Structure formats: C-alpha cells, structure tokens
Amino acid sequence: MYENEQYEPISLENYLEGLTYVVTHINPEVIVHRISGDAPKDLLVAPEWNLHKKLVLNGLDKILRERNLYQGCYYKENKKDFAY
C-alpha cells in the first residue's frame, strides 16, 4: 500500500504531538517503558524516522522543555474508575 501511495505514514511531527498529549495526560505514577518501536531496517517500510529512536526521544524532550510540560501535568484522577 505504501509503495502504491495508498498509505501515508504518520509524520514525526504528528507523532510527537500525539505523544506529548498522552504523556501530559497520563497518571504521573505510570512508568512509560517505550515510546518508540525497534523495527529491523530490512523489515521497516515506513515511517523512516522510526529507525532513529533519538529523534523521537530528543523531539519529545524538546517539546516538553519548550512548553514547560511534564508527565501528568494535565492528569485528572477520575474517582469513578476505581473499585472500592
């Protein structure tokens, strides 16, 4: 599909914006283990930026610093989600 231009992968910019939203809205006590995948070069079709994990890590760090954001800064605990 990608080679036939029937699929356009997410841009790094859009991925980082979505990632920023998620990180700033999740519980600050959640430990995030992975924000980027590790596809083998010979199997990855797209997006090409996914081969460069530092682009994702440094990009997220830059956005958070520039906007003075941090994990959970918009998190709101919903008491209805907890079993008593």
Backbone as ProteinMPNN parsed JSONL, in Angstrom:
{"seq_chain_A": "MYENEQYEPISLENYLEGLTYVVTHINPEVIVHRISGDAPKDLLVAPEWNLHKKLVLNGLDKILRERNLYQGCYYKENKKDFAY", "coords_chain_A": {"N_chain_A": [[0.824, -1.188, 0.0], [1.922, 1.25, 0.805], [3.987, 1.598, -1.072], [2.426, 1.86, -3.328], [1.317, 4.276, -2.928], [-1.009, 4.366, -1.413], [-1.136, 4.598, 1.201], [-0.172, 6.759, 3.738], [2.348, 7.253, 5.967], [2.42, 8.261, 9.443], [3.658, 11.465, 10.267], [6.723, 12.527, 11.805], [6.386, 14.844, 13.293], [3.575, 14.892, 13.778], [3.365, 12.522, 15.218], [4.897, 13.166, 17.49], [3.356, 15.244, 18.569], [0.99, 13.875, 19.269], [2.094, 12.049, 21.078], [3.049, 13.813, 23.024], [0.614, 14.791, 24.0], [-0.486, 12.44, 25.144], [1.47, 11.769, 27.097], [1.36, 14.006, 28.791], [-1.15, 13.762, 29.846], [-1.446, 11.335, 31.169], [-1.413, 9.417, 34.201], [0.934, 10.561, 36.52], [2.304, 8.667, 37.946], [2.55, 6.445, 36.404], [4.755, 4.288, 34.814], [6.483, 4.717, 31.944], [7.48, 2.579, 29.52], [8.147, 2.383, 26.842], [8.337, 4.458, 24.031], [8.793, 4.396, 21.432], [9.219, 2.194, 18.681], [11.254, -0.664, 17.707], [11.895, -1.515, 14.88], [13.32, -3.854, 12.649], [15.707, -2.796, 10.212], [15.581, -4.018, 7.679], [12.97, -4.871, 7.564], [11.282, -2.748, 8.046], [8.991, -0.626, 6.524], [7.852, 1.914, 6.564], [7.248, 4.537, 8.938], [10.235, 6.207, 7.978], [11.618, 7.696, 9.88], [11.343, 6.272, 12.17], [13.471, 4.614, 12.449], [15.344, 5.974, 13.816], [15.675, 6.315, 16.883], [16.555, 8.266, 18.665], [15.653, 10.644, 17.535], [12.952, 10.65, 18.204], [13.015, 10.525, 21.047], [14.601, 12.829, 21.686], [13.055, 14.739, 20.392], [10.595, 14.678, 21.795], [11.513, 15.414, 24.344], [12.419, 18.027, 23.783], [10.02, 19.358, 23.073], [8.571, 19.128, 25.49], [10.226, 20.595, 27.227], [10.314, 23.16, 25.976], [7.648, 23.925, 26.145], [7.182, 23.894, 28.774], [6.172, 21.547, 30.05], [5.231, 18.381, 31.573], [5.161, 14.892, 32.504], [1.922, 13.948, 33.186], [0.968, 16.483, 33.807], [-1.517, 17.471, 33.07], [-3.162, 15.625, 34.077], [-6.091, 14.232, 35.469], [-7.535, 12.757, 38.106], [-9.997, 10.301, 38.042], [-12.393, 9.425, 40.067], [-14.441, 7.601, 39.677], [-13.364, 5.556, 38.249], [-12.159, 3.817, 39.923], [-12.289, 0.841, 41.867], [-14.017, 0.216, 44.823]], "CA_chain_A": [[0.0, 0.0, 0.0], [2.813, 2.41, 0.874], [4.664, 1.732, -2.363], [1.42, 2.275, -4.309], [0.819, 5.567, -2.447], [-2.346, 4.192, -0.846], [-0.954, 4.768, 2.643], [0.833, 7.748, 4.117], [2.659, 7.062, 7.386], [2.375, 9.444, 10.305], [4.896, 12.255, 10.284], [7.353, 12.625, 13.122], [5.757, 15.968, 13.982], [2.262, 14.459, 14.277], [3.593, 11.514, 16.256], [5.352, 13.85, 18.7], [2.219, 15.978, 19.142], [0.151, 12.877, 19.934], [2.849, 11.536, 22.214], [3.033, 14.87, 24.038], [-0.725, 14.786, 24.599], [-0.625, 11.255, 26.005], [2.381, 11.873, 28.246], [0.919, 15.052, 29.715], [-2.467, 13.427, 30.397], [-1.468, 10.08, 31.928], [-1.058, 9.483, 35.615], [2.385, 10.734, 36.666], [2.896, 7.494, 38.585], [2.707, 5.393, 35.398], [6.101, 4.185, 34.258], [6.425, 4.525, 30.496], [8.618, 1.743, 29.139], [8.52, 2.506, 25.433], [7.609, 5.453, 23.246], [9.19, 4.179, 20.048], [9.49, 0.789, 18.391], [12.561, -1.033, 17.15], [11.705, -2.385, 13.721], [14.559, -4.111, 11.907], [15.817, -1.998, 8.984], [15.178, -4.776, 6.491], [11.529, -5.125, 7.594], [10.539, -1.499, 8.151], [8.595, 0.015, 5.276], [7.675, 3.334, 6.871], [7.974, 5.746, 8.573], [11.693, 6.068, 8.056], [12.131, 8.319, 11.105], [11.27, 5.279, 13.237], [14.783, 3.974, 12.574], [16.212, 6.853, 14.596], [14.999, 6.462, 18.173], [16.954, 9.536, 19.293], [14.779, 11.703, 17.015], [11.724, 10.625, 18.994], [13.336, 10.888, 22.427], [15.02, 14.229, 21.742], [11.927, 15.56, 19.975], [9.674, 14.773, 22.922], [12.18, 16.202, 25.385], [12.435, 19.423, 23.353], [8.658, 19.896, 23.189], [8.227, 19.254, 26.904], [11.005, 21.706, 27.796], [9.9, 24.434, 25.384], [6.281, 24.259, 26.568], [7.149, 23.756, 30.229], [5.243, 20.452, 30.334], [5.804, 17.193, 32.19], [4.223, 13.773, 32.551], [0.804, 14.064, 34.108], [0.635, 17.859, 34.18], [-2.948, 17.681, 32.839], [-3.86, 14.431, 34.578], [-7.159, 14.428, 36.441], [-7.975, 11.458, 38.611], [-11.433, 10.084, 37.973], [-12.718, 8.502, 41.175], [-15.36, 6.569, 39.204], [-12.6, 4.479, 37.643], [-11.578, 2.958, 40.952], [-13.199, -0.061, 42.589], [-13.907, 0.412, 46.28]], "C_chain_A": [[0.872, 1.258, 0.0], [3.474, 2.659, -0.477], [3.707, 2.188, -3.459], [0.763, 3.605, -3.933], [-0.639, 5.501, -1.98], [-2.313, 4.377, 0.677], [0.124, 5.797, 2.884], [1.114, 7.595, 5.611], [2.592, 8.367, 8.156], [3.716, 10.159, 10.259], [5.455, 12.263, 11.706], [6.691, 13.739, 13.929], [4.398, 15.572, 14.565], [2.4, 13.418, 15.381], [3.987, 12.188, 17.567], [4.227, 14.647, 19.355], [1.292, 15.014, 19.881], [0.811, 12.321, 21.174], [2.872, 12.547, 23.357], [1.69, 14.9, 24.747], [-0.874, 13.627, 25.58], [0.218, 11.399, 27.265], [1.883, 12.907, 29.256], [-0.426, 14.748, 30.367], [-2.511, 12.122, 31.191], [-1.034, 10.328, 33.368], [0.465, 9.605, 35.752], [3.076, 9.552, 37.34], [3.089, 6.329, 37.618], [4.132, 5.435, 34.868], [5.978, 3.85, 32.783], [7.682, 3.764, 30.079], [9.074, 1.976, 27.701], [7.677, 3.573, 24.752], [7.927, 5.321, 21.761], [9.507, 2.702, 19.859], [10.883, 0.585, 17.825], [12.37, -2.007, 15.997], [13.053, -2.616, 13.043], [14.561, -3.335, 10.585], [15.277, -2.736, 7.764], [13.673, -5.068, 6.453], [10.687, -3.845, 7.621], [10.257, -0.919, 6.771], [8.515, 1.526, 5.496], [7.097, 3.445, 8.278], [9.468, 5.593, 8.824], [12.268, 6.664, 9.334], [12.124, 7.338, 12.275], [12.598, 4.533, 13.426], [15.714, 4.754, 13.499], [15.532, 7.195, 15.922], [15.332, 7.789, 18.855], [16.119, 10.705, 18.78], [13.508, 11.8, 17.852], [12.009, 11.093, 20.419], [13.712, 12.358, 22.559], [13.887, 15.172, 21.343], [10.921, 15.745, 21.091], [10.272, 15.639, 24.02], [12.155, 17.686, 25.038], [11.057, 20.061, 23.508], [8.293, 20.118, 24.652], [8.957, 20.439, 27.543], [10.515, 23.063, 27.284], [8.527, 24.885, 25.887], [6.096, 24.164, 28.083], [6.106, 22.721, 30.67], [5.986, 19.307, 30.994], [4.729, 16.109, 32.244], [3.163, 14.017, 33.614], [0.393, 15.48, 34.449], [-0.839, 18.185, 33.951], [-3.786, 16.507, 33.356], [-4.905, 14.825, 35.606], [-7.669, 13.054, 36.845], [-9.492, 11.383, 38.585], [-11.79, 9.019, 38.991], [-13.641, 7.379, 40.718], [-14.61, 5.366, 38.634], [-12.044, 3.491, 38.661], [-12.664, 2.081, 41.596], [-12.956, 0.127, 44.075], [-14.259, -0.852, 47.021]], "O_chain_A": [[0.591, 2.215, -0.721], [3.514, 3.79, -0.962], [4.129, 2.834, -4.419], [-0.226, 4.01, -4.545], [-1.398, 6.458, -2.134], [-3.346, 4.317, 1.343], [1.208, 5.721, 2.306], [0.217, 7.786, 6.432], [2.698, 9.448, 7.577], [4.772, 9.528, 10.218], [4.733, 12.031, 12.676], [6.463, 13.581, 15.128], [4.105, 15.884, 15.719], [1.649, 13.429, 16.356], [3.479, 11.831, 18.63], [4.157, 14.712, 20.582], [0.857, 15.305, 20.995], [0.162, 12.141, 22.204], [2.731, 12.177, 24.523], [1.638, 15.023, 25.971], [-1.332, 13.812, 26.707], [-0.269, 11.174, 28.372], [1.983, 12.685, 30.463], [-0.804, 15.405, 31.337], [-3.524, 11.833, 31.827], [-0.379, 11.321, 33.685], [1.2, 8.822, 35.152], [4.302, 9.45, 37.307], [3.72, 5.332, 37.97], [4.645, 6.498, 34.517], [5.427, 2.811, 32.42], [8.801, 4.242, 30.261], [10.247, 1.789, 27.379], [6.453, 3.589, 24.882], [7.387, 6.058, 20.935], [10.003, 2.043, 20.772], [11.593, 1.54, 17.509], [12.656, -3.197, 16.132], [13.838, -1.682, 12.882], [13.529, -3.233, 9.921], [14.599, -2.149, 6.92], [13.154, -5.472, 5.412], [9.511, -3.866, 7.257], [11.165, -0.745, 5.958], [9.046, 2.309, 4.709], [6.495, 2.483, 8.755], [9.893, 4.928, 9.769], [13.294, 6.194, 9.826], [12.824, 7.55, 13.265], [12.811, 3.895, 14.457], [16.754, 4.242, 13.914], [14.895, 8.24, 16.055], [14.49, 8.367, 19.541], [15.896, 11.667, 19.516], [13.045, 12.896, 18.169], [11.313, 11.967, 20.935], [13.205, 13.055, 23.437], [13.768, 16.271, 21.885], [10.442, 16.856, 21.313], [9.591, 16.509, 24.563], [11.898, 18.518, 25.908], [10.94, 21.177, 24.015], [7.768, 21.172, 25.012], [8.364, 21.195, 28.312], [10.324, 23.997, 28.062], [8.276, 26.08, 26.035], [4.992, 24.334, 28.599], [5.275, 22.984, 31.54], [7.216, 19.262, 30.981], [3.543, 16.38, 32.054], [3.469, 14.258, 34.782], [-0.465, 15.669, 35.312], [-1.362, 19.1, 34.587], [-4.986, 16.428, 33.09], [-4.65, 15.638, 36.495], [-8.169, 12.291, 36.018], [-10.181, 12.292, 39.05], [-11.511, 7.838, 38.785], [-13.629, 6.302, 41.314], [-15.17, 4.273, 38.547], [-11.518, 2.442, 38.289], [-13.788, 2.523, 41.833], [-11.811, 0.188, 44.522], [-14.224, -0.876, 48.251]]}, "name": "protein", "num_of_chains": 1, "seq": "MYENEQYEPISLENYLEGLTYVVTHINPEVIVHRISGDAPKDLLVAPEWNLHKKLVLNGLDKILRERNLYQGCYYKENKKDFAY"}
